[in-house]
Amino acid sequence: MLKGHQTWVFETKPTIIASAAVGGPYEAKGPLASDFDLLHGDIRLGQDSYEKAEQKLQEQACETAIKKANMKKEDVQFLLSGDLINQIVPSSFSARTLSVPFLGLYGACSTSMQGLSLASLLVDSKFAKNALVCVSSHNAASEKQYRYPTEYGSQKPPTAQWTVTGSGAALVSDQGEGPKVTASTIGRVIDMGLSDPFNMGAAMAPAAVDTLEAHFRDLDRDPSYYDLIATGDLGRVGHRIAGDLLKKHGLNIPEEIFTDCGILIYNKDQPVVMAGGSGCGCAAVTTFGHFLNRMRKGELRKILVIATGALLSPMSYQQKESIPSVAHAVCIEI
C-alpha cells in the first residue's frame, strides 16, 4: 500500500530467497571478494566484446540465483533487468538466453533498487509468485560509451569513479526463508545544475538526500530504526556531500551506520579507483552479495539501501545539459 507521498509498504513482506553476485578482476582484488559467487580474472570473460562479456555476467548471476533457490527458470514469472549500455542490450540479450518474461529497466545506477522495488510490488500484489531482478555494469563497456575507449588512456580527476564490472541478481518470492523486502521509497528526479560527468557523486548526492528525507517522513521513523544505511555509488566525494546536506536539513545519521557501496567495494589504495566505485553493478553486487550475506549471518537485521542514478547520456552531455539524478530506497529486514 502507499504510505505518505512516495513510499510503498509491502504487506506480505516478499522474501529474497536467493541472491548472487558475479564480478571481474578489480572486484576480485577488493575487500568484498569473498562475498562474490563467481569472480573472473579476464575482463572479457572469454568473449569477443565487452558488451558480450556484460551479457555473460548477467546470465551467470541469474543462473546462480535460480540454482541457489533450488528452482528452474520456468519457476520464474518475470525477469526485471537493466544496465548502462545503449538500449540495455546486455539485459535484453541475457533475457533472450534465459527465456523468461522480461521487463527491461533503466534507472542508471539506481536500477538495482528500482528493480527490487518493482519485483517486490509484483509479488506483494500477487501478480507474480517469483520475480528475478538482475542488474549489471562493465567498466570497459561503460568507458567506451560514456567517456573514451580505455585504449585512449585519458586522465581523470580525483572526483571520478571506477565503474564496477559485475552483476547482481536477487530472486523475490511470495514464500520461503530469507531477508524480507518491507518498504520502498521511489525517488524524484533532482537536478542541481551540475554538469561534470567526472563528478557524478556530487550530482547524485542531492537525490539521495531527497529520497532519504521522503523515506523517513512517509514512514514516520528515524535513522535509529536501521542497523545500516547505505547509499549506492556516491563514492567518497558524493557520500561526504550527502552527509553534509543531511545535517544541514536536520537529519543526522550516525557515521557508524551510514556508508556507501562505492566506498566499500574497493580498497582506497587500489590503482585508478579514485573516489570509489560506480555503475549499475555497484549497489547490486554489494547489496545482493555483501549486505545480504551479513543479514543471513545475523550481523544485520534492518538495512536501507539507497541506489543513486545519474540520468545523463553521451548526447545530453554533448548538448551541454546538466545531470538529473534519481535515488530509490529499499528497506530489507530479517
N, C-alpha and C positions, 0 to 999 in steps of 0.2 A: 504494500500500500504506500501511497505518497505521504510523506511526513514533512511538514513545513513546505518550503517552496521548491526544493530540488533534490530531495533525498528519498530513496526507496528503502523501505523496511521490508525484508523478506520474512513473511510469517512462517513459512515451512522450513526456513533455515537450510537451504540447499547445501549439500556436502561435497567437498573436494575429496573424492575417494582415491584419486591418484594424481600425481604430477610428475613432470620430467623436465630436465634441463640438459641441453647439449651445447658445448662451447668449442672455441677454437684455440689456437696456440697461445695467445696472450692471456686468455681466461685461465688456461692451464697453469700459468705462472703466478696467478693472483691468489689472494688469501682464501677465496671461496672454492678452490679447485675440488676439494673433497665433496662438495655438495652437488657436483655435476654427475649425471648418469653416464655421460659419454663426452670425452674430450678428444679433439683432433689436433695432430701436430702439423697438418698441412692445411693452410687457409683455403685451398681449392677443394679439399675433400675428395681429391681424385677426379674432379670434374673439369671440363674444358672451358668453363667461365665462372666468374664469381657469382653470377645470378643463379646458375645451376647449383652451385655449392650451397647457396642460401636455401634453395628449394630442398636440397638434401637434408639440411639442418632441421627444417620443419617436418619433413617426413619422419626422420628419426625420433624427434621429440614426440610427435603424435603416436607413433607406433609403440614407443616405450611407455607412454602414459596408459595407453589401452592395455598393453601387456601387463603392467603392474596392477591394473584393476581386474585382471583375470577376465577380460572381456574380448570380444571380437569387434571389428569395425562396424559390423552390421548391428551391433547393440547401440551405436551412437546415432541419435536422431539428427543432430546438427553439428557442423563444424563452423566455428566463428574464428576467422583468421585474418591477419593483416601484417604489413611490413612497410618499408620505406621506399621501395623501388616503384618507378612509374607504373601505374595501373595495377599495383600489388601483384605483379606477375609471379613471384615466388610462391605466394599464398594460393593463387589460382591454380598454378601448375601442381603444387603439392596436393591440393584438393582433388585434382584430376586423378592423381595416383591413388589417393585414399578412397575415392568414390563414395563420399559421404555428402548428404545435402549440405550446401555451402552458402554461408553468408560472409561476403568479403567486407572487411572493415578498414577504415583509415582514420586514425587519430594521431598520426605521427607517433612520438614516443609515449603517448598516453594510451596506445591501443591495447596494451595488456589489461589494464583495469577497465577500459571500455568494454572489451570482450568478456571479462569476468562478470561485469555488471549485467550485460545483456544475456549471457548464458544463465546466470542465476535468476534473472527475470523470467526466462523461458521455463525453467524448471519450477520456479515458485508458482507460476500461473498455470502449471500443468500442461503447457504446450510442448513439453519435452520431458522425457524421463532422464536422459543422459545427453549433455551438451559438452562438446570439446572445444576448448579455447587454445589457440596456438598463435604465437607471435614471434617474429624473428627480425634480426638485422645482421648485416655483414659489413665489416669495416671497409674492405676494398670496393665492394659494390656501391656503398653509400658515398665514399670519397669520389668515385668516378662520376656519380650523378650530381652530387651537390657542390663539389669543390673542384678538385683537379685529379686526374689519374695519379695513382701512387707513384708511378714511374717518374713523374714530373719533379718530385722531391721538393714541393713548395714548403716554405717555412710557415709556422703558425705561432700566434701569440700565446702567452701563458693562460689566457682565458678559454682557449679552445679545449674541446673534449675529444676523447677517443671512442669512436663508435664500436660498441660491443659486437663481436662475432658470436652469435649464439641464438638459440631458440628455446623458449619455454612453453610448456603445454600443461593444461590442467583439465581434468575430467570432472565435471559438475553433475551430481546425481540427486535424485529425489530420495535415495535410500543409501544405506551403508555407513561406514565409520570414517571419521576424519574431521579436519577443520571445517567449520560452518561459515558460509557467507551470510552475514546477518543484515548488512545495510550497505548502501552505495549512494554516494553523492555525485551527481552529474554536474560537471563544471561548466561555467560560462566561458566564452572566448574573450580574453583580455588582451589589450594591445596598448602598451605604454609608449609606443613610438620608437622603440629600439630597432635598429636595422642591421646590426653587425652579426653575420652568420657564424663568426668565430667567438661569439659571446652569448650563446643561446641560454646558458644558465641564468643570466641576468634577465633575458627576455621572458623566460618561463616562470621565474620566481613569483611575480605578482599573481599569476593564475593559480599557482599552488596555494598562496595565501588566501585568495578569494574563496577557493573551494574548501579549505580548512575552516575558515570562518563560517561558511554556509553549513558545513557538516555539524559543527558544534552548536550552532544556532538552531538548526532544524531539529536536532535530537535532544536539545537542552542538556548537553553533557559537557564536561571539560576534559582537558588532556589527561588528567589523572585516571580516567577510565581505562587507558591503554598501557600495556607494558612496553610498546614500541610504536613509534610513528615515523614512517619513512617516506620521504619524497622520492620521486622516480629517478630522475637523472639531471638534477640541477648541478651536480659536481660541487667542488669546494667553493667556487665563487658564488654560484646561484644559491646554494644552501645557506651560506652566510648572509646573503641579501634577504632571503626568505625569513631567517631568524630575526634580523633587524626589523623587517616590516611587521612581523607578528608582534614583537614587543611594542613597536610604535602604535599598533592597533589595540594594544592592551591584552593580547593573548600570549601568555608566557608558557612555553613548552619546555620542560626541564631538558637540559642538554644531554643527560644520560639516557633519555628515551627518544630523542629526536635525531634522526640520521638520514642518510641519503644512499640510494642504491649505487649511484655513480661514484660515491666515495668508497663504499665497501668492496666493490668488485675487483679493484686493482690496488696493489701496493703503491704508496706515494712515490717511491723511487723507481717504479717501472719506467723505462725509457719511453718517451713520446706520449705518455698518458696525459700529461699537463694537468688540467683542472679535474680530471676524473673521467668516468665512463658516461656514455650516452647511447642513444639508439633504442629502437623498439625492444630489442633483446635485453636491455639493461635491467629494467624493472621486472621483466618477465622471468629471466633466469634467477635473479636474486630472490624474488618472491616465491616462484614455483619450485625453486631449489632450496636455497639457504633458509629463508624465513619459515617455510612450511616444514622443513626438516627440524628446525628448532621447536616448532609447535608440537610436532609428533613426539619429540623427546621430552616434552613437558617444560621446556625452558621459557616458553612464551605461551600466554593464554589468550590475549586480546591484542591484535595489531591493526593498524590503519596504514594502508599503502596509498599514496597519492601519486599516481603516474602523471608526468607532465609532458606535453607535446608542443613543439614549435611548428606552427602550421604554415611554413613557408615552402616555396618551390624554387627551383633554379630560375624559372621565368619571373616569378614575383620579385625575386632579389634583383634580377637584371633590370626590372622596371622600377627599381628604387622604392619598392613597397617596404613598409615596416613589417615586423614579425608578430602576427597574432598568435596567441598561445592558449592552451586549454589544459585543464587538470581534472582527473576523475579519481575519487577516493573510494576505496572499498574496505569495509570492516570485516575482518576474519577472526572468528573466535573458536576456542575449544570449549 
